[in-house]
Amino acid sequence: MEITEFPGYEWTTVADSPVRELFPGIRSRALWSGANGAKAYVLEMDPGTAWDGIDLHEPGPEEVFVVSGVFNDGFRDYPAGSFIHAPAGSSHIPQSTTGCTLFVFYPEG
């Protein structure tokens, strides 16, 4: 039996996702948005970049997987392969001295 499509599946590639510059050297690529407000992104940070201000996690949590490079939340470094769960209401200042690529998921929008 040949299945040509799985109902409900959605997919894209990072290369095909539109780029939005959030701050100089920090780019976001929207991968997916769910009906309940959930969202998935790839965030690219050039070496020596930092978020302008504090990144507050509202209305829900933020989940981050470090795909490559080293990510810093303002307190500690997270090397490639790290997973970070930031609960709703928490905050940090995303930055990277080496540059990094992150997969960012907002399960509640």
Contacts in CASP RR format, 6 or more apart in sequence:
PFRMAT RR
TARGET T0000
AUTHOR 0000-0000-0000
METHOD contacts of the structure
MODEL  1
MEITEFPGYEWTTVADSPVRELFPGIRSRALWSGANGAKAYVLEMDPGTA
WDGIDLHEPGPEEVFVVSGVFNDGFRDYPAGSFIHAPAGSSHIPQSTTGC
TLFVFYPEG
10 32 0 8 1.000
12 31 0 8 1.000
12 32 0 8 1.000
14 29 0 8 1.000
14 31 0 8 1.000
14 42 0 8 1.000
17 29 0 8 1.000
17 30 0 8 1.000
17 31 0 8 1.000
17 42 0 8 1.000
18 29 0 8 1.000
18 30 0 8 1.000
19 27 0 8 1.000
19 28 0 8 1.000
19 29 0 8 1.000
20 27 0 8 1.000
20 28 0 8 1.000
20 29 0 8 1.000
20 30 0 8 1.000
21 27 0 8 1.000
22 28 0 8 1.000
22 51 0 8 1.000
23 49 0 8 1.000
23 50 0 8 1.000
23 51 0 8 1.000
23 52 0 8 1.000
24 49 0 8 1.000
25 44 0 8 1.000
25 45 0 8 1.000
25 46 0 8 1.000
25 49 0 8 1.000
26 43 0 8 1.000
26 44 0 8 1.000
26 45 0 8 1.000
26 46 0 8 1.000
26 49 0 8 1.000
26 51 0 8 1.000
26 94 0 8 1.000
27 43 0 8 1.000
27 44 0 8 1.000
28 41 0 8 1.000
28 42 0 8 1.000
28 43 0 8 1.000
28 44 0 8 1.000
29 41 0 8 1.000
29 42 0 8 1.000
29 43 0 8 1.000
29 44 0 8 1.000
30 39 0 8 1.000
30 40 0 8 1.000
30 41 0 8 1.000
31 40 0 8 1.000
31 41 0 8 1.000
31 42 0 8 1.000
32 38 0 8 1.000
32 39 0 8 1.000
32 40 0 8 1.000
33 39 0 8 1.000
33 40 0 8 1.000
36 108 0 8 1.000
36 109 0 8 1.000
37 106 0 8 1.000
37 108 0 8 1.000
37 109 0 8 1.000
38 105 0 8 1.000
38 106 0 8 1.000
38 107 0 8 1.000
38 108 0 8 1.000
38 109 0 8 1.000
39 105 0 8 1.000
39 106 0 8 1.000
39 109 0 8 1.000
40 103 0 8 1.000
40 104 0 8 1.000
40 105 0 8 1.000
40 106 0 8 1.000
41 103 0 8 1.000
41 104 0 8 1.000
41 105 0 8 1.000
42 67 0 8 1.000
42 101 0 8 1.000
42 102 0 8 1.000
42 103 0 8 1.000
42 104 0 8 1.000
43 94 0 8 1.000
43 101 0 8 1.000
43 102 0 8 1.000
43 104 0 8 1.000
44 100 0 8 1.000
44 101 0 8 1.000
44 102 0 8 1.000
45 71 0 8 1.000
45 94 0 8 1.000
45 95 0 8 1.000
45 96 0 8 1.000
45 99 0 8 1.000
45 100 0 8 1.000
45 101 0 8 1.000
45 102 0 8 1.000
46 96 0 8 1.000
46 99 0 8 1.000
47 96 0 8 1.000
47 97 0 8 1.000
47 98 0 8 1.000
47 99 0 8 1.000
48 95 0 8 1.000
48 96 0 8 1.000
48 97 0 8 1.000
48 98 0 8 1.000
48 99 0 8 1.000
49 95 0 8 1.000
49 96 0 8 1.000
49 99 0 8 1.000
50 93 0 8 1.000
50 94 0 8 1.000
50 95 0 8 1.000
50 96 0 8 1.000
51 93 0 8 1.000
51 94 0 8 1.000
51 95 0 8 1.000
53 93 0 8 1.000
54 91 0 8 1.000
54 92 0 8 1.000
54 93 0 8 1.000
55 62 0 8 1.000
55 91 0 8 1.000
55 92 0 8 1.000
55 93 0 8 1.000
55 94 0 8 1.000
56 89 0 8 1.000
56 90 0 8 1.000
56 91 0 8 1.000
57 86 0 8 1.000
57 87 0 8 1.000
57 88 0 8 1.000
57 89 0 8 1.000
57 90 0 8 1.000
57 91 0 8 1.000
58 88 0 8 1.000
58 89 0 8 1.000
59 88 0 8 1.000
59 108 0 8 1.000
59 109 0 8 1.000
60 87 0 8 1.000
60 88 0 8 1.000
60 89 0 8 1.000
60 106 0 8 1.000
60 107 0 8 1.000
60 108 0 8 1.000
60 109 0 8 1.000
61 85 0 8 1.000
61 86 0 8 1.000
61 87 0 8 1.000
61 88 0 8 1.000
61 90 0 8 1.000
61 106 0 8 1.000
61 107 0 8 1.000
61 108 0 8 1.000
62 85 0 8 1.000
62 86 0 8 1.000
62 90 0 8 1.000
62 104 0 8 1.000
62 105 0 8 1.000
62 106 0 8 1.000
63 83 0 8 1.000
63 84 0 8 1.000
63 85 0 8 1.000
63 86 0 8 1.000
63 104 0 8 1.000
63 105 0 8 1.000
63 106 0 8 1.000
63 107 0 8 1.000
64 71 0 8 1.000
64 78 0 8 1.000
64 83 0 8 1.000
64 84 0 8 1.000
64 86 0 8 1.000
64 102 0 8 1.000
64 103 0 8 1.000
64 104 0 8 1.000
64 105 0 8 1.000
65 81 0 8 1.000
65 82 0 8 1.000
65 83 0 8 1.000
65 84 0 8 1.000
65 102 0 8 1.000
65 103 0 8 1.000
66 78 0 8 1.000
66 79 0 8 1.000
66 80 0 8 1.000
66 81 0 8 1.000
66 82 0 8 1.000
66 83 0 8 1.000
66 84 0 8 1.000
66 100 0 8 1.000
66 101 0 8 1.000
66 102 0 8 1.000
67 80 0 8 1.000
67 81 0 8 1.000
67 100 0 8 1.000
67 101 0 8 1.000
67 102 0 8 1.000
67 103 0 8 1.000
68 80 0 8 1.000
68 100 0 8 1.000
68 101 0 8 1.000
69 79 0 8 1.000
69 80 0 8 1.000
69 96 0 8 1.000
69 98 0 8 1.000
69 99 0 8 1.000
69 100 0 8 1.000
69 101 0 8 1.000
70 77 0 8 1.000
70 78 0 8 1.000
70 79 0 8 1.000
70 80 0 8 1.000
70 96 0 8 1.000
70 97 0 8 1.000
70 98 0 8 1.000
70 99 0 8 1.000
70 100 0 8 1.000
71 77 0 8 1.000
71 78 0 8 1.000
71 82 0 8 1.000
71 84 0 8 1.000
71 94 0 8 1.000
71 95 0 8 1.000
71 96 0 8 1.000
71 100 0 8 1.000
71 102 0 8 1.000
72 78 0 8 1.000
72 94 0 8 1.000
72 95 0 8 1.000
72 96 0 8 1.000
72 97 0 8 1.000
73 84 0 8 1.000
73 86 0 8 1.000
73 92 0 8 1.000
73 93 0 8 1.000
73 94 0 8 1.000
73 95 0 8 1.000
74 92 0 8 1.000
74 93 0 8 1.000
74 94 0 8 1.000
74 95 0 8 1.000
75 92 0 8 1.000
78 84 0 8 1.000
80 100 0 8 1.000
86 92 0 8 1.000
88 108 0 8 1.000
END
